[in-house]
Amino acid sequence: MKLYRRLIRYLRPYRLVFAASLAAMALGSLLDGFTMILLIPFLRSLFGEVAVLPAAGDLVEKVLEFTVGGLIGGADPRVSLRNVIILVLVALLVKNALFYVARILSMVVREGIVRDMRDQLYGHLQRLPLGFFDRVKTGQLVARVFTDTNQTKEVITYAIADVLRQTVSLVAFVAMLFIISWKLSLLALVVAPLFLGFLKPMLWRLRRGYRSAYDAQGELTSMLQETASGARLVKAYGAENFEHERFKETNLTFFKQMVRAERIRLLSSPLSEVLGSIVTLIIVWVGAQFVFSGGLTAEAFLTFLTISLRVQLPIKTLTTFPARAQLAMAAADRFFEILDTGMEPVSATGRDVHQFEREVVYDDVHFAYDSDEPVLRGVSFEVKRGEVVALVGPSGAGKSTIVDLLPRFYRPHKGRITVDGVDVAEIRLESLRNLLGVVSQETVIFHDTVQANIAYGGLDRYSQEEIEAAAHAANAQEFIERLPDGYDTLLGDRGVRLSGGQRQRIAIARALLRDPPLLILDEATSALDTESERLVQGAIDHLMANRTVIVVAHRLSTIQGADKIIVLDDGRIVESGRHDDLLTRDGPYRRLYQMQFSRASDWTAGGGVTVP
């Protein structure tokens, strides 16, 4: 029930439209039930009897006399029959018009709710910490944003378009049945729930089965996304059959779980129909006894039977709804699982820092990811304004983790990081990140125009001249002008139309346009060839001018001019100093330097990005 209540909250913005839909359904259902009551005067007129018998004094006759007695209460059966047919036709037209309006309104509510759910989920994803995306596969997120919200729509579809309408219809029909014979109606209300209780044990198994099936579907989506992104690697290693077999195995798991759940769900329909038919047969037997004893007229009993048969559809819909809804509720489970994930921590005080004036300090910083193995062990250093500080060391030493802590992608487990003496945990997140520019080895290019990628997140804040000036400073102007539509050229998925060096220069232009006082370069040239690296070098020189820079470097030739080089190993700082000083010591930096240059005898000092 808690899950249902959470879903119902999404109805609040649409409560007026929802109320109008419900009103139209109610009126349509009342007309539907009333057309059934008209069977009594229809049958009487057909057999030449008086259509309405006000003298009879029972409730049915009183309702007919009050509503349509003036139209069909004449003595001529032919006129009464004609009028009854006209009334039924008008009632049918109005009823279907009302149902059409109700369905249109419920569709607007349903699709609006799904839109709101999708918007909320996507907005929540944007505010989740980076660690969440390290744990969850991209395909699983795609499945939850699209597949799960779409399936969750089904429970809202049934609740609004089917369940509510059928509930109103059921109430109207039951009211008509009580008007005709309260004794038979009471019998039906007592017997029916006894049979419907048989359906309850299936529901929990259904929810669990659908949840497993959706998890498997998410795995399929992840697999498809991974192999599509890594198609070059798959083909280079001849792994097409391997990937196909892996997909087939997961697909088979999804198939088995879905078939198991559907087998239970499909059982609910014939089971409810059989139980409903048993209830109807009991009513037929008891009702026939009433007719034989004179307690009920034959035409009233036939009308009662006709309405009771019509009642089976809403009863079937309502009794099978919980089973049908389990698929959607399993999807809702996964939807709310994301929404219940804690968002990126915001600062308690929300201080704004508009400029960087003095220094960044790492003070006894410890950090570990999900495992218990520490990544950083008491790291402490200072970066003064205007300095270039380089982080070097073997893979896994903690270099990238250090720079990820500054913009609060992660939070240290112990110790603190300060900017001008203010703990970054106390700075409002947007304010903190406005101080920073990040250029990494893995450049992200979106399927958008060149100018939209350069002015990412702020196309309306920058003029065309500012965008072009940033591109020019990043040495990107020349290749941009050669593109088919210049700055309006769509770059394709992940920037497939550009080379690695071109993508990197777009990223540098992006950082130049933002003009941050603090800059992080995370191995920004390690994946480039010599020619591309030379072109990117000039762009980085422009970017680093008059800024405070933290450089994560793999090629030691690129950071020889740094003001301070910090050498890391196993999450600790093992030595620090300038390039020349570190070479005079027989320490880790000298060994790293000798190892790199002994492997590349043709290395030249100008081949890398030399820090001025």
Protein Blocks (a to p, Z undefined) as FASTA:
>chain_A
ZZmmmmmmmmmmmmmmmmmmmmmmmmmmmmmmmmmmmmmmmmmmmnopafbafknopakl
mmmmmmmmmmmmpfblklmmmmmmmmmmmmmmmmmmmmmmmmmmmmmmmmmmmmmmmmmm
mmmmmmpcfklmmmpcfklmmmmmmmmmmmmmmmmmmmmmmmmmmmmmmmmmmmmmmmmo
mmlmmmmmmmmmmmmmmmmmmmmmmmmmmmmmmmmmmmmmmmmmmmmmmmmmmmmnopmm
mmmmmmmmmmmmmmmmmmmmmmmmmmmmmmmmmmmmmmmmmmmmmmmmmmmnopacfklm
mmmmmmmmmmmmmmmmmmmmmmmmmmmmmmmmmmmmmmmpccddddfklpacfbdfkbcc
dehiacddfblbdfbghiacdddehiacddeddehilpmmmmmmmnomaccfedcddeeh
iafklpcfklmmmmpccddfbdcdddddfklmmmgoilmmpcfklmmmmmmmnopmmmmm
mpmnlmmlcebjhhlmbcfklmmmmmmmmmmmnopabdcdehkllmpcfklmmmmmmmmm
mmmgopacddddfblmlmmmpfbdcddeehiafbgcdfklmmmpccfklmmmmmmmmmmm
mbcfklpccdZZ
